[in-house]
């Protein structure tokens, strides 16, 4: 305990007085969250400013270094891998059609509109295929071939039409990455994102054909998720100056391509966006309340992880987490 207090004191002394004050105020705020009844599922919170962690807290026996299922927040990781694959010339770009890439798994009597779906449509959840999230998720992951099952869904809209949130879309991207990359999506992630200090993917579910589940069931720690968020906040460049994710891909991913039917939030390529605390916030969101928030205007990155046992949207819990972020933003802006 004495050693830990000494480390904290050293960190405080290394910061400017203004940053040290932010550290104190935000740290006190995170401590107070433990007593809030609307935040019972909360496991960890980490707040970083200008690349420095100014406060972190674990709740009810959890710690920021432990592995957790980040659920659909992993869709943002899949988006990053797609951007890297495009930069490496393995994919042509967002307008590339997916049918030739997945021709072995196309249904024999496919709807002709399957030929119009693009990489970008999958990223922005505008493929048009029937949703395989929510009530349809179980029957999808119980099928013998998840890729074929997804491609065989009847169209609910035109490709490029309204947003139809479906984990099957990002799983098709995982299948495409596996094919063009010549190795598993996990191996690609470890190769391409491996130079990022602090980043690590642990356990990750696979489909019956061995393809890693694109956009769900990925284990990472809150600190690892923070490292990924910091990479994006820094325009895809690591602390030692290495460009991992193309900066223009991050801009394109954060550009609104559609809007969520459920929340009204803007959605780009694997990232949501909304105004919180008077600032534009780009965020990854996973079931149960797995959140990665990036506020470029404040050089601020915030991670929140939660129990994955219940929904966060219709319960109001996600909005409570947005409210916590608003409090953090206010504390940072006023100190």
DARAQUI-V519173 format. One record per residue. RES is the residue in three letters. D_FIRST is the distance of its C-alpha to the first C-alpha in whole Angstrom. Layout:
# DARAQUI-V519173
res->(RES;RES)
d_first->(D_FIRST;D_FIRST)
This chain:
# DARAQUI-V519173
res->(UNK;UNK;UNK;UNK;UNK;UNK;UNK;UNK;UNK;UNK;UNK;UNK;UNK;UNK;UNK;UNK;UNK;UNK;UNK;UNK;UNK;UNK;UNK;UNK;UNK;UNK;UNK;UNK;UNK;UNK;UNK;UNK;UNK;UNK;UNK;UNK;UNK;UNK;UNK;UNK;UNK;UNK;UNK;UNK;UNK;UNK;UNK;UNK;UNK;UNK;UNK;UNK;UNK;UNK;UNK;UNK;UNK;UNK;UNK;UNK;UNK;UNK;UNK;UNK;UNK;UNK;UNK;UNK;UNK;UNK;UNK;UNK;UNK;UNK;UNK;UNK;UNK;UNK;UNK;UNK;UNK;UNK;UNK;UNK;UNK;UNK;UNK;UNK;UNK;UNK;UNK;UNK;UNK;UNK;UNK;UNK;UNK;UNK;UNK;UNK;UNK;UNK;UNK;UNK;UNK;UNK;UNK;UNK;UNK;UNK;UNK;UNK;UNK;UNK;UNK;UNK;UNK;UNK;UNK;UNK;UNK;UNK;UNK;UNK;UNK;UNK;UNK;UNK;UNK;UNK;UNK;UNK;UNK;UNK;UNK;UNK;UNK;UNK;UNK;UNK;UNK;UNK;UNK;UNK;UNK;UNK;UNK;UNK;UNK;UNK;UNK;UNK;UNK;UNK;UNK;UNK;UNK;UNK;UNK;UNK;UNK;UNK;UNK;UNK;UNK;UNK;UNK;UNK;UNK;UNK;UNK;UNK;UNK;UNK;UNK;UNK;UNK;UNK;UNK;UNK;UNK;UNK;UNK;UNK;UNK;UNK;UNK;UNK;UNK;UNK;UNK;UNK;UNK;UNK;UNK;UNK;UNK;UNK;UNK;UNK;UNK;UNK;UNK;UNK;UNK;UNK;UNK;UNK;UNK;UNK;UNK;UNK;UNK;UNK;UNK;UNK;UNK;UNK;UNK;UNK;UNK;UNK;UNK;UNK;UNK;UNK;UNK;UNK;UNK;UNK;UNK;UNK;UNK;UNK;UNK;UNK;UNK;UNK;UNK;UNK;UNK;UNK;UNK;UNK;UNK;UNK;UNK;UNK;UNK;UNK;UNK;UNK;UNK;UNK;UNK;UNK;UNK;UNK;UNK;UNK;UNK;UNK;UNK;UNK;UNK;UNK;UNK;UNK;UNK;UNK;UNK;UNK;UNK;UNK;UNK;UNK;UNK;UNK;UNK;UNK;UNK;UNK;UNK;UNK;UNK;UNK;UNK;UNK;UNK;UNK;UNK;UNK;UNK;UNK;UNK;UNK;UNK;UNK;UNK;UNK;UNK;UNK;UNK;UNK;UNK;UNK;UNK;UNK;UNK;UNK;UNK;UNK;UNK;UNK;UNK;UNK;UNK;UNK;UNK;UNK;UNK;UNK;UNK;UNK;UNK;UNK;UNK;UNK;UNK;UNK;UNK;UNK;UNK;UNK;UNK)
d_first->(0;4;5;5;6;9;10;11;12;14;15;17;18;20;22;25;25;26;24;21;22;23;19;18;21;21;17;18;21;19;17;21;22;21;23;26;29;30;27;26;27;24;22;20;21;20;22;23;25;27;26;22;19;19;17;16;16;16;18;19;17;18;16;18;18;20;24;26;29;30;34;36;34;35;38;37;36;39;41;39;41;44;44;43;46;48;47;48;51;50;51;54;52;51;55;55;57;55;58;59;56;56;59;59;57;59;61;65;66;64;64;65;62;60;61;60;56;54;51;50;51;49;46;47;48;52;53;55;55;54;50;48;45;45;47;49;46;46;50;49;46;49;51;52;52;50;51;55;54;52;55;58;57;59;59;58;58;59;57;56;56;54;50;50;46;46;44;47;47;44;45;48;46;44;48;49;46;46;50;50;47;48;45;43;41;38;39;40;37;35;37;38;34;33;32;30;27;24;27;28;30;29;32;35;38;41;45;47;49;45;45;41;41;41;39;37;35;33;29;27;23;22;21;25;27;25;26;30;30;29;32;34;33;34;37;37;35;32;30;32;35;37;39;38;39;42;42;45;44;41;43;46;43;42;45;47;49;49;48;46;49;46;44;46;43;44;44;44;44;41;39;40;40;40;39;36;35;38;37;39;36;36;35;34;34;34;35;32;31;29;30;30;31;32;33;35;36;32;31;29;27;26;25;25;25;26;28;31;33;35;37;35;38;41;38;37;33;34;35;32;30;32;32;28;29;31;29;27;30;31;27;28;31;31;28)
